[in-house]
Amino acid sequence: HQHQHQHHPNTLTHTHTHTHTMNTNAFSLAFTSSVQQTDADRDDDDDIDELLGMFSFSELAKLTDFFEGFDTDYLIKEYKGFQSAYPNNQVSLEEFKKLSQSTEWGKKKSEEQLNQLFRAFDRDGNQTIDFKELVLGTTFLTSTKVNREEKLKFFFNSVDLDDSGALSRDEVEQAVKILLEHNKALSHKLPPELNTPHLLTDAIFGLVAINVDGQLTPEALISAMNNQPDRFKALHLDLLFNVSC
């Protein structure tokens, strides 16, 4: 690992002379405002070491690429605020719902939608979200530069209630129901043959190739997204898996 510091000078340099003027409302985790003055006593090098233990260099490079003006300095500020708010580095579902209210991406979401997001953010499935999961989840949710296939795989988890790696008809119908309930304009726009969760789910299963168990895999959804983009969009699969941007 000794060479890696030279490979990513931009990611790892942290100067204190500039202020961050980037558009952080896309990314902001809303922690910097909660940092106490006393936290400033902690050495930034300790934070950098901890962050480097948490994120791989390629992940840090991606974050720098995905958000204009993003660097380790900004991440350290967020990390300090996160530690101050969640000393055990864990955010529960209820805490996640509260935290979401202070973000651009979360404040208009319903309880069911936040449950779905929590499931997607919680990569290791331990029912809590740590700092890294929060940063990566926010990235997938808000950055327009994330590859759509990666995005779909990420949000697949929000619909996969039993973590089986494939979606049953019931799981899809449940997700469609939540989508239509919270996008009333959407359901009004749907043609009569698609305007109930059941009908829309039938159409989705008609479009996407099913596996031997009659379920949908991420690969089959990606194939439909790439090969039949118009139909994929018409069935609102782009909204279901947050790949509309």
C-alpha positions as CSV (number, residue, x, y, z in Angstrom):
1,H,0.0,0.0,0.0
2,Q,3.0,2.3,0.3
3,H,2.6,3.7,-3.2
4,Q,-1.0,4.6,-3.0
5,H,-0.5,8.0,-1.5
6,Q,1.3,9.2,-4.6
7,H,-1.4,7.9,-6.9
8,H,-4.2,10.0,-5.5
9,P,-2.8,13.3,-4.5
10,N,-6.1,15.1,-5.1
11,T,-8.1,12.7,-3.0
12,L,-5.8,12.8,-0.1
13,T,-4.5,16.3,0.2
14,H,-6.3,18.3,2.8
15,T,-5.7,22.0,3.0
16,H,-7.5,24.3,5.4
17,T,-7.2,27.4,3.4
18,H,-10.2,27.1,1.2
19,T,-13.9,26.9,1.9
20,H,-16.1,24.4,0.1
21,T,-18.3,26.2,-2.3
22,M,-19.5,23.1,-4.1
23,N,-23.1,22.3,-4.5
24,T,-23.3,20.1,-1.4
25,N,-27.1,20.0,-1.2
26,A,-26.8,17.0,-3.5
27,F,-24.4,15.3,-1.2
28,S,-24.6,16.9,2.2
29,L,-25.2,14.5,5.0
30,A,-26.1,17.5,7.2
31,F,-23.5,16.6,9.9
32,T,-21.0,19.5,9.5
33,S,-23.4,21.9,11.3
34,S,-23.4,19.7,14.3
35,V,-19.6,19.6,14.8
36,Q,-18.7,20.9,18.2
37,Q,-15.7,23.2,18.6
38,T,-14.0,20.7,20.9
39,D,-14.0,18.2,18.0
40,A,-11.4,20.4,16.3
41,D,-8.8,19.3,18.9
42,R,-8.8,15.8,17.3
43,D,-5.9,15.5,14.8
44,D,-7.1,15.3,11.2
45,D,-4.5,12.7,10.5
46,D,-6.3,10.3,12.9
47,D,-9.5,10.9,10.9
48,I,-7.7,10.4,7.6
49,D,-6.3,7.1,8.8
50,E,-9.8,6.0,9.9
51,L,-11.4,7.1,6.7
52,L,-8.7,5.3,4.6
53,G,-9.4,2.2,6.7
54,M,-13.1,2.6,5.8
55,F,-12.9,3.5,2.1
56,S,-10.7,2.0,-0.6
57,F,-8.7,4.3,-2.8
58,S,-10.9,3.6,-5.7
59,E,-14.0,4.5,-3.7
60,L,-12.4,7.8,-2.6
61,A,-11.4,8.5,-6.2
62,K,-15.0,7.8,-7.4
63,L,-16.4,10.1,-4.8
64,T,-14.0,12.8,-5.9
65,D,-15.1,12.2,-9.5
66,F,-18.8,12.1,-8.7
67,F,-19.0,15.4,-6.8
68,E,-17.4,18.5,-8.0
69,G,-15.2,20.0,-5.3
70,F,-15.4,16.9,-3.1
71,D,-12.1,16.0,-1.3
72,T,-11.0,14.3,1.9
73,D,-11.1,17.6,3.7
74,Y,-14.9,17.7,3.1
75,L,-15.3,14.1,4.1
76,I,-13.4,14.6,7.3
77,K,-15.7,17.4,8.3
78,E,-18.7,15.2,7.6
79,Y,-17.1,12.4,9.5
80,K,-16.4,14.6,12.6
81,G,-20.1,15.6,12.6
82,F,-21.2,12.0,12.1
83,Q,-19.0,10.9,15.1
84,S,-20.4,13.6,17.2
85,A,-24.0,12.6,16.3
86,Y,-23.5,8.8,16.3
87,P,-20.5,8.0,18.6
88,N,-20.9,4.2,17.9
89,N,-20.8,4.7,14.1
90,Q,-24.3,3.2,13.7
91,V,-27.5,4.7,12.5
92,S,-30.7,2.9,13.3
93,L,-33.8,2.9,11.0
94,E,-35.5,5.5,13.2
95,E,-32.4,7.7,13.3
96,F,-32.1,7.3,9.6
97,K,-35.7,8.6,9.1
98,K,-34.9,11.6,11.3
99,L,-31.7,12.3,9.6
100,S,-33.4,12.1,6.1
101,Q,-35.7,15.0,7.0
102,S,-32.8,17.4,6.9
103,T,-31.6,16.3,3.5
104,E,-32.7,17.3,0.0
105,W,-33.1,13.6,-1.0
106,G,-35.1,12.5,2.1
107,K,-37.4,15.3,3.2
108,K,-40.2,14.5,0.7
109,K,-40.0,10.7,1.1
110,S,-42.8,8.7,2.8
111,E,-42.1,6.3,5.6
112,E,-42.3,3.3,3.3
113,Q,-39.9,4.9,0.8
114,L,-37.4,5.6,3.7
115,N,-37.7,2.0,4.7
116,Q,-36.8,1.0,1.2
117,L,-33.9,3.4,1.2
118,F,-32.6,2.1,4.5
119,R,-32.6,-1.4,3.1
120,A,-30.6,-0.3,0.1
121,F,-28.1,1.7,2.2
122,D,-27.6,-1.1,4.7
123,R,-25.2,-3.1,2.5
124,D,-24.2,-5.7,5.1
125,G,-27.8,-6.2,6.3
126,N,-27.0,-5.7,10.0
127,Q,-30.0,-3.4,10.5
128,T,-27.8,-0.3,11.0
129,I,-26.0,2.1,8.7
130,D,-22.4,3.1,9.3
131,F,-20.7,6.2,7.9
132,K,-19.4,4.5,4.8
133,E,-22.8,3.0,4.0
134,L,-24.4,6.4,4.4
135,V,-21.8,8.1,2.1
136,L,-22.1,5.5,-0.6
137,G,-25.9,5.4,-0.4
138,T,-26.1,9.1,-0.7
139,T,-23.8,8.9,-3.7
140,F,-25.9,6.3,-5.5
141,L,-29.0,8.3,-4.7
142,T,-27.9,11.8,-5.7
143,S,-25.0,11.7,-8.1
144,T,-25.9,11.8,-11.8
145,K,-22.5,10.4,-12.7
146,V,-23.0,6.9,-11.2
147,N,-23.3,4.2,-13.8
148,R,-27.0,3.3,-14.2
149,E,-26.2,-0.5,-14.0
150,E,-24.4,0.0,-10.7
151,K,-27.3,2.2,-9.5
152,L,-29.9,-0.5,-10.4
153,K,-28.0,-3.2,-8.6
154,F,-27.7,-0.9,-5.5
155,F,-31.5,-0.1,-5.4
156,F,-32.4,-3.7,-6.2
157,N,-31.9,-4.3,-2.5
158,S,-34.6,-1.9,-1.6
159,V,-37.2,-4.1,-3.3
160,D,-35.6,-7.5,-2.4
161,L,-37.3,-7.9,0.9
162,D,-36.1,-11.4,1.7
163,D,-32.5,-10.7,0.4
164,S,-32.7,-13.7,-1.9
165,G,-31.0,-11.9,-4.8
166,A,-34.1,-12.2,-7.0
167,L,-37.5,-10.4,-6.9
168,S,-40.8,-12.3,-6.6
169,R,-44.0,-11.0,-8.0
170,D,-45.2,-10.1,-4.5
171,E,-42.0,-8.0,-3.8
172,V,-42.3,-6.2,-7.1
173,E,-46.1,-5.5,-6.6
174,Q,-45.4,-4.2,-3.1
175,A,-42.7,-1.8,-4.5
176,V,-45.0,-0.7,-7.4
177,K,-47.8,0.0,-4.9
178,I,-45.5,2.2,-2.8
179,L,-44.4,4.0,-5.9
180,L,-47.9,4.7,-7.2
181,E,-49.2,5.7,-3.8
182,H,-46.6,8.4,-3.4
183,N,-46.7,9.6,-7.1
184,K,-50.4,10.3,-7.6
185,A,-49.7,12.1,-10.9
186,L,-48.0,8.9,-12.1
187,S,-51.0,6.7,-11.6
188,H,-53.3,9.1,-13.3
189,K,-51.0,9.1,-16.4
190,L,-50.9,5.3,-16.7
191,P,-53.1,3.8,-19.4
192,P,-56.1,1.7,-18.1
193,E,-54.2,-1.6,-18.8
194,L,-51.4,-0.5,-16.4
195,N,-53.2,1.6,-13.8
196,T,-53.1,-0.7,-10.8
197,P,-50.1,-2.2,-9.0
198,H,-51.3,-5.7,-10.1
199,L,-51.6,-4.8,-13.8
200,L,-48.3,-2.9,-13.8
201,T,-46.5,-5.8,-12.1
202,D,-47.9,-8.2,-14.7
203,A,-46.5,-6.0,-17.5
204,I,-43.1,-5.8,-15.8
205,F,-43.0,-9.6,-15.6
206,G,-44.0,-9.6,-19.3
207,L,-41.1,-7.4,-20.2
208,V,-38.3,-8.7,-18.0
209,A,-37.0,-12.3,-18.5
210,I,-37.7,-14.4,-15.5
211,N,-35.3,-17.0,-13.9
212,V,-36.2,-20.6,-13.3
213,D,-38.1,-19.7,-10.2
214,G,-40.2,-17.1,-12.1
215,Q,-38.3,-14.2,-10.4
216,L,-36.4,-11.1,-11.7
217,T,-32.7,-10.9,-11.3
218,P,-30.6,-7.6,-11.4
219,E,-29.0,-8.9,-14.7
220,A,-32.4,-9.4,-16.4
221,L,-33.5,-6.0,-15.3
222,I,-30.3,-4.4,-16.6
223,S,-30.8,-6.3,-19.9
224,A,-34.3,-4.9,-20.2
225,M,-33.1,-1.4,-19.3
226,N,-30.4,-1.5,-22.0
227,N,-32.3,-3.3,-24.8
228,Q,-35.8,-1.9,-24.4
229,P,-35.3,1.5,-22.7
230,D,-38.6,3.0,-23.8
231,R,-40.7,0.2,-22.5
232,F,-38.6,0.0,-19.3
233,K,-39.4,3.7,-18.7
234,A,-43.1,3.3,-19.7
235,L,-43.4,0.7,-16.9
236,H,-41.7,3.2,-14.5
237,L,-38.9,0.7,-13.8
238,D,-36.6,3.7,-14.0
239,L,-38.3,5.3,-11.0
240,L,-38.7,1.9,-9.1
241,F,-34.9,1.5,-9.2
242,N,-33.8,5.2,-9.1
243,V,-32.1,5.0,-12.5
244,S,-34.1,7.9,-14.1
245,C,-31.2,10.3,-14.1
